[in-house]
Amino acid sequence: MNKSKKSFMIISSLLIIGSLGWTSAWGIARREEPSITQITLQDLQPRADFYLVGVVEPARTVEVKVDSSRGSVVEKKVEAGDQVKAGQALFIYSNPEGALAIKEAEQATANRSRAVEQARRQTNQKWEQYNKVTNQLEETKQKIASAEEEDKEGLEDRKTDLEMQQSQLLLEAQNLESSIGDAELELERAELELRSVKEQHGSDVVEAEIDGIVKDVDERQMNRSASEAAPENPFMTIVDTSRLFLKGTVDEFRRNQLEPGQKVELRDRNGGSQRWTGKITRVGDMKEPSVVVEEQGANPNLSQFSFEVVLDESEEPPSIGIHCFVERIEEEQTAIKLPKSFVFYEEDRPFIYVVEDHKISKLSVEIMEDETDEAMYLLESELDMQVVLVFPTVRIQEGMDVKPNDTTD
């Protein structure tokens, strides 16, 4: 083996050994990297055993279904997620037969309306003629009273002729008055028919009944034939989220612990640190035939009663439909507690580990003994309840990075 080849093999062996050593060390470092568990100060507070479960619902929900008798949906004016106002167009039907029937009824109504106007105009004209002849008759009578004998005969003949005209015009005017009533009656019938046709075929445009958000739009129902049976599910769903409510049930034993006006806290049943607050608005008096979930603390053998919570406004409200735990907020409990296991000491000064800017840092605190719980301190320092603490382990150190995927309780 020549010298250069031997040197190459030695260098290669050293590189392989070094690579294996680095990989092994990296693996050990990875295995030794501690898992950091985060938890908010709020979540560390002792909680009462009393809790309920409910579902977040909007103030009102309106389901808009397709009416096949009005035609097929050919155009939608809104999309899912759009904010709409009451009276705003949602979608448009295409119904040629219905449109024709409405047009015919509108034409018939317009014709009847013109007939009424014509009858009134003819009646007014006839009364004008009657009044003119009546005035002429009065003038002739006055002339007869002051006329010479030789002139009276001609005036008497004119008087007789005017009286005949007056009688004829009066009869015609009265008949025309009756024709107005008949024309108005026919107009009312035409208007009733028009309303009936519009109710049967409806307007081409469907409008929103409430202010709210378009939650769902079933695109599959677009352009369906009018002969096809309309599906049971709605074409659009609009929810009024101006106020959010939580609705649930409480068993007969715990029902008396709820009362309207009572403050409560909500948290997502599936986890997460976010909290919402609200007030009890209603506690039902009638038994509810509801399904009882035993893991929520409810007894399936007890009667259930409905309750309702109105949520306070928040920057990030809960999603509609999520299940939340409901806990009473005890007004008298103002002390903030801290588990002793979270407290460390440095030169006899207590501190806790918190997360700031994705790194672990020390935070000095003032504490005192909790006479009601040996495992707790009472926290005298003023801290935000959403401050994030690090679950204590011997391997936690100041300055450690906290990754987004580290556990959050």
C-alpha positions as CSV (number, residue, x, y, z in Angstrom):
1,M,0.0,0.0,0.0
2,N,1.6,3.3,-1.0
3,K,2.0,6.2,1.4
4,S,-0.7,8.5,0.0
5,K,-3.3,5.7,0.0
6,K,-2.5,4.9,3.6
7,S,-2.8,8.5,4.7
8,F,-6.2,8.8,2.9
9,M,-7.6,5.8,4.9
10,I,-6.4,7.2,8.2
11,I,-8.0,10.5,7.6
12,S,-11.3,8.9,6.5
13,S,-11.3,6.7,9.6
14,L,-10.8,9.7,11.8
15,L,-13.6,11.6,10.1
16,I,-16.1,8.7,10.5
17,I,-15.2,8.3,14.2
18,G,-15.6,12.0,14.7
19,S,-18.9,12.0,12.9
20,L,-20.2,9.2,15.0
21,G,-19.0,10.9,18.2
22,W,-20.7,14.2,17.2
23,T,-24.0,12.4,16.3
24,S,-23.9,10.5,19.6
25,A,-23.3,13.6,21.6
26,W,-26.1,15.5,19.7
27,G,-28.5,12.6,20.4
28,I,-27.6,12.7,24.1
29,A,-28.1,16.4,24.2
30,R,-31.4,16.0,22.4
31,R,-32.5,13.4,24.9
32,E,-31.4,15.5,27.9
33,E,-33.2,18.6,26.6
34,P,-36.0,19.1,29.2
35,S,-39.6,19.4,28.3
36,I,-41.0,22.7,29.5
37,T,-44.5,22.8,30.7
38,Q,-46.2,26.2,30.9
39,I,-49.2,27.2,33.0
40,T,-50.9,30.6,33.7
41,L,-51.3,32.0,37.2
42,Q,-55.0,31.9,36.6
43,D,-54.9,28.1,36.0
44,L,-53.0,27.6,39.3
45,Q,-55.8,29.0,41.4
46,P,-57.8,26.4,43.4
47,R,-61.2,25.7,41.8
48,A,-64.4,24.7,43.5
49,D,-65.8,21.3,42.8
50,F,-68.9,22.9,41.4
51,Y,-68.8,23.2,37.6
52,L,-71.2,22.7,34.7
53,V,-71.0,22.3,31.0
54,G,-72.9,24.2,28.2
55,V,-72.7,25.1,24.6
56,V,-72.0,28.6,23.2
57,E,-74.8,29.8,21.0
58,P,-75.6,33.1,19.2
59,A,-78.3,35.5,20.2
60,R,-80.4,34.2,17.3
61,T,-80.1,31.9,14.4
62,V,-82.2,32.1,11.2
63,E,-82.1,29.2,8.7
64,V,-83.1,30.1,5.2
65,K,-84.3,27.2,3.1
66,V,-84.9,27.0,-0.6
67,D,-88.6,27.0,-1.7
68,S,-88.8,25.0,-4.9
69,S,-92.2,26.5,-5.7
70,R,-90.5,29.9,-6.2
71,G,-88.0,28.5,-8.7
72,S,-84.3,27.7,-8.6
73,V,-81.6,29.7,-6.9
74,V,-79.6,31.3,-9.7
75,E,-77.5,34.0,-7.9
76,K,-76.3,34.5,-4.4
77,K,-75.5,38.0,-3.1
78,V,-73.5,37.0,0.0
79,E,-70.8,34.5,1.0
80,A,-70.1,32.6,4.2
81,G,-68.6,34.9,6.7
82,D,-70.2,38.1,5.3
83,Q,-71.8,40.6,7.7
84,V,-75.4,41.3,6.6
85,K,-78.1,43.8,7.6
86,A,-81.8,43.1,7.9
87,G,-83.4,43.7,4.5
88,Q,-80.2,43.0,2.6
89,A,-80.5,40.7,-0.5
90,L,-79.2,37.2,0.1
91,F,-80.0,35.4,-3.1
92,I,-82.2,35.4,-6.2
93,Y,-84.7,32.9,-7.6
94,S,-85.4,32.3,-11.3
95,N,-89.0,31.4,-11.8
96,P,-90.3,32.3,-15.3
97,E,-93.8,30.8,-14.7
98,G,-94.2,32.6,-11.5
99,A,-92.9,35.9,-12.9
100,L,-95.4,35.6,-15.8
101,A,-98.3,34.9,-13.4
102,I,-97.3,38.0,-11.3
103,K,-96.9,40.1,-14.4
104,E,-100.4,39.1,-15.6
105,A,-101.9,39.8,-12.1
106,E,-100.1,43.2,-12.1
107,Q,-101.5,44.0,-15.5
108,A,-105.0,43.1,-14.5
109,T,-104.7,45.3,-11.4
110,A,-103.5,48.2,-13.5
111,N,-106.4,47.8,-15.9
112,R,-108.9,47.8,-13.0
113,S,-107.2,50.9,-11.6
114,R,-107.6,52.7,-14.9
115,A,-111.3,51.6,-15.0
116,V,-111.9,53.2,-11.6
117,E,-110.2,56.4,-12.8
118,Q,-112.3,56.4,-16.0
119,A,-115.5,55.9,-14.1
120,R,-114.7,58.8,-11.8
121,R,-113.8,61.0,-14.7
122,Q,-117.0,60.2,-16.6
123,T,-119.1,60.8,-13.4
124,N,-117.5,64.1,-12.8
125,Q,-118.1,65.2,-16.4
126,K,-121.8,64.1,-16.1
127,W,-122.2,66.1,-12.9
128,E,-120.7,69.1,-14.5
129,Q,-123.3,68.8,-17.4
130,Y,-126.0,68.4,-14.8
131,N,-124.9,71.5,-12.9
132,K,-124.7,73.5,-16.2
133,V,-128.3,72.5,-17.2
134,T,-129.5,73.3,-13.7
135,N,-128.1,76.8,-13.8
136,Q,-129.6,77.3,-17.3
137,L,-133.0,76.1,-15.9
138,E,-132.8,78.6,-13.0
139,E,-132.0,81.5,-15.4
140,T,-134.9,80.5,-17.7
141,K,-137.3,80.5,-14.7
142,Q,-136.1,84.0,-13.7
143,K,-136.7,85.2,-17.3
144,I,-140.2,83.8,-17.4
145,A,-141.1,85.7,-14.2
146,S,-140.1,89.0,-15.8
147,A,-141.0,88.4,-19.4
148,E,-143.8,89.9,-21.5
149,E,-146.7,87.7,-22.3
150,E,-145.7,87.3,-25.9
151,D,-142.2,86.0,-24.8
152,K,-143.4,83.6,-22.2
153,E,-144.5,80.8,-24.5
154,G,-141.0,80.4,-26.0
155,L,-139.4,80.5,-22.5
156,E,-141.8,77.9,-21.2
157,D,-140.8,75.5,-24.0
158,R,-137.1,76.0,-23.2
159,K,-137.9,75.4,-19.5
160,T,-139.6,72.1,-20.3
161,D,-136.7,71.0,-22.5
162,L,-134.1,71.9,-19.8
163,E,-136.1,70.1,-17.1
164,M,-136.1,66.9,-19.3
165,Q,-132.3,67.3,-19.8
166,Q,-131.8,67.8,-16.1
167,S,-133.7,64.6,-15.2
168,Q,-131.8,62.6,-17.8
169,L,-128.4,63.9,-16.6
170,L,-129.3,63.3,-13.0
171,L,-130.2,59.7,-13.8
172,E,-127.0,59.2,-15.8
173,A,-124.8,60.8,-13.1
174,Q,-126.3,58.5,-10.4
175,N,-125.7,55.5,-12.6
176,L,-122.1,56.5,-13.1
177,E,-121.7,56.9,-9.3
178,S,-122.8,53.2,-9.0
179,S,-120.3,52.2,-11.7
180,I,-117.5,53.8,-9.6
181,G,-118.4,51.4,-6.8
182,D,-118.5,48.5,-9.1
183,A,-115.1,49.4,-10.6
184,E,-113.6,49.9,-7.1
185,L,-114.9,46.4,-6.1
186,E,-113.2,44.9,-9.2
187,L,-110.0,46.7,-8.4
188,E,-110.1,45.2,-4.8
189,R,-110.5,41.7,-6.3
190,A,-107.6,42.3,-8.7
191,E,-105.4,43.5,-5.8
192,L,-106.3,40.4,-3.7
193,E,-105.5,38.2,-6.7
194,L,-102.1,40.0,-7.1
195,R,-101.3,39.5,-3.4
196,S,-102.3,35.8,-3.7
197,V,-100.1,35.3,-6.7
198,K,-97.1,37.0,-5.1
199,E,-97.5,34.9,-2.0
200,Q,-97.7,31.8,-4.1
201,H,-94.7,32.6,-6.2
202,G,-92.9,35.1,-4.0
203,S,-90.5,37.7,-4.9
204,D,-87.4,36.8,-6.9
205,V,-85.2,38.3,-4.1
206,V,-84.8,36.8,-0.7
207,E,-83.7,39.3,2.0
208,A,-82.1,38.8,5.5
209,E,-84.5,38.9,8.4
210,I,-81.9,40.0,11.0
211,D,-78.5,41.6,11.3
212,G,-75.8,39.0,11.6
213,I,-73.1,36.9,10.0
214,V,-73.7,34.3,7.2
215,K,-72.4,31.1,8.8
216,D,-73.1,28.5,6.2
217,V,-73.9,28.5,2.5
218,D,-74.8,25.1,0.8
219,E,-73.6,25.7,-2.7
220,R,-75.0,22.3,-3.8
221,Q,-78.5,23.8,-3.7
222,M,-77.7,26.4,-6.4
223,N,-79.4,26.0,-9.8
224,R,-81.6,23.0,-8.8
225,S,-84.6,22.4,-11.0
226,A,-87.9,23.6,-9.6
227,S,-89.2,20.0,-10.1
228,E,-86.6,18.6,-7.7
229,A,-87.6,18.2,-4.1
230,A,-85.9,20.8,-1.9
231,P,-83.5,19.3,0.7
232,E,-84.3,19.5,4.4
233,N,-81.1,21.3,5.3
234,P,-81.0,25.1,5.0
235,F,-79.4,26.9,2.0
236,M,-78.1,29.6,4.3
237,T,-77.7,30.1,8.0
238,I,-77.4,33.6,9.6
239,V,-76.4,34.0,13.2
240,D,-76.8,37.1,15.3
241,T,-73.5,37.3,17.3
242,S,-74.2,40.7,18.9
243,R,-74.5,38.8,22.1
244,L,-73.3,35.3,22.9
245,F,-75.0,32.9,25.2
246,L,-74.1,29.6,26.8
247,K,-76.9,27.1,27.4
248,G,-76.7,24.0,29.5
249,T,-78.4,21.9,32.1
250,V,-78.0,21.6,35.9
251,D,-79.2,18.7,38.1
252,E,-81.9,19.2,40.8
253,F,-79.4,19.2,43.7
254,R,-77.1,21.9,42.2
255,R,-79.9,24.0,40.7
256,N,-80.4,25.9,43.9
257,Q,-76.8,27.1,43.8
258,L,-77.5,29.1,40.6
259,E,-79.3,32.3,40.5
260,P,-79.8,35.1,37.9
261,G,-77.1,37.7,38.0
262,Q,-74.4,35.3,39.4
263,K,-71.0,35.8,37.8
264,V,-69.4,32.8,36.1
265,E,-66.2,31.9,34.3
266,L,-66.1,29.8,31.1
267,R,-63.2,27.8,29.7
268,D,-63.0,25.6,26.6
269,R,-63.7,22.0,27.5
270,N,-61.0,20.9,25.1
271,G,-58.3,22.8,26.9
272,G,-56.4,26.1,26.3
273,S,-55.7,29.0,28.6
274,Q,-58.3,31.4,27.4
275,R,-61.1,32.4,29.7
276,W,-64.4,34.2,29.3
277,T,-66.8,35.7,31.8
278,G,-70.5,36.1,32.0
279,K,-73.7,36.2,34.1
280,I,-76.4,33.7,34.8
281,T,-79.6,35.1,33.1
282,R,-82.0,32.3,33.6
283,V,-82.4,29.1,35.6
284,G,-85.3,26.9,34.3
285,D,-88.2,25.7,36.4
286,M,-89.2,22.9,34.1
287,K,-87.4,19.5,33.9
288,E,-85.4,19.1,30.7
289,P,-85.4,15.8,28.8
290,S,-81.6,16.2,28.2
291,V,-78.8,13.8,27.7
292,V,-76.6,13.6,30.9
293,V,-72.9,13.2,30.6
294,E,-71.6,11.7,33.8
295,E,-68.0,12.8,33.2
296,Q,-69.3,16.4,33.6
297,G,-70.3,15.7,37.1
298,A,-74.0,15.2,36.4
299,N,-76.0,12.3,37.9
300,P,-78.1,10.5,35.2
301,N,-80.6,9.6,37.9
302,L,-81.4,13.2,38.8
303,S,-83.8,15.6,37.0
304,Q,-82.1,18.2,34.8
305,F,-83.0,21.9,34.5
306,S,-81.9,24.3,31.9
307,F,-79.7,27.4,32.6
308,E,-78.5,30.2,30.5
309,V,-75.4,32.5,30.6
310,V,-75.0,35.8,28.7
311,L,-71.3,36.3,27.9
312,D,-69.4,39.5,28.5
313,E,-67.9,41.2,25.5
314,S,-64.3,40.2,24.8
315,E,-61.7,40.8,22.1
316,E,-61.5,37.1,21.2
317,P,-65.0,35.6,21.9
318,P,-65.5,31.8,21.9
319,S,-66.5,30.0,18.8
320,I,-70.2,29.2,18.3
321,G,-70.9,25.6,19.1
322,I,-68.0,24.9,21.4
323,H,-68.6,23.2,24.8
324,C,-67.4,25.1,27.8
325,F,-67.0,24.3,31.5
326,V,-68.9,26.8,33.6
327,E,-67.6,27.7,37.1
328,R,-69.0,30.2,39.6
329,I,-66.9,33.2,40.4
330,E,-66.7,33.5,44.2
331,E,-66.9,37.2,44.9
332,E,-65.4,37.0,48.4
333,Q,-62.2,35.1,47.2
334,T,-59.8,37.9,46.3
335,A,-56.5,36.3,47.5
336,I,-54.2,34.9,44.8
337,K,-52.6,31.7,45.6
338,L,-49.3,30.1,44.5
339,P,-48.4,26.4,45.0
340,K,-45.3,26.1,47.1
341,S,-43.7,23.8,44.6
342,F,-43.5,26.7,42.1
343,V,-41.5,28.9,44.5
344,F,-37.6,28.8,44.6
345,Y,-35.2,30.7,46.8
346,E,-32.1,32.6,46.0
347,E,-30.3,34.1,49.0
348,D,-33.5,33.5,51.0
349,R,-35.5,35.6,48.5
350,P,-38.4,33.8,46.8
351,F,-38.8,33.8,43.1
352,I,-40.7,31.9,40.4
353,Y,-39.8,31.0,36.8
354,V,-41.9,32.7,34.2
355,V,-41.8,32.9,30.4
356,E,-40.9,36.2,28.8
357,D,-40.1,36.7,25.1
358,H,-39.9,32.9,24.7
359,K,-37.3,32.6,27.3
360,I,-37.3,31.4,31.0
361,S,-36.6,34.2,33.5
362,K,-36.7,34.7,37.2
363,L,-39.4,36.8,38.8
364,S,-39.1,37.9,42.4
365,V,-42.3,37.6,44.4
366,E,-43.6,38.5,47.9
367,I,-45.4,35.6,49.6
368,M,-46.9,34.7,52.9
369,E,-48.2,31.5,54.4
370,D,-51.8,30.4,53.6
371,E,-53.3,29.3,56.9
372,T,-56.1,27.4,55.0
373,D,-53.9,25.3,52.8
374,E,-50.4,24.0,53.7
375,A,-49.5,23.4,50.1
376,M,-50.1,27.0,49.1
377,Y,-48.6,30.5,49.6
378,L,-50.6,33.7,49.4
379,L,-49.2,35.9,46.7
380,E,-48.7,39.5,47.9
381,S,-47.1,40.7,44.7
382,E,-49.4,42.2,42.1
383,L,-49.2,40.0,39.0
384,D,-51.3,39.6,35.9
385,M,-53.4,36.5,36.2
386,Q,-52.3,35.6,32.6
387,V,-48.6,35.6,33.4
388,V,-47.1,32.3,32.2
389,L,-45.2,30.2,34.8
390,V,-42.9,27.3,34.2
391,F,-43.8,24.0,35.8
392,P,-40.9,23.4,38.3
393,T,-38.3,20.8,37.6
394,V,-34.7,20.6,38.8
395,R,-33.5,21.0,35.2
396,I,-35.2,24.3,34.5
397,Q,-32.7,27.2,34.3
398,E,-32.9,30.9,33.6
399,G,-32.3,31.8,30.0
400,M,-33.7,28.5,28.5
401,D,-35.6,28.9,25.2
402,V,-39.3,28.1,25.2
403,K,-40.4,26.7,21.9
404,P,-44.0,27.3,20.7
405,N,-44.7,23.5,20.8
406,D,-43.8,23.2,24.4
407,T,-46.6,21.9,26.5
408,T,-49.2,24.4,27.8
409,D,-51.6,23.3,30.5
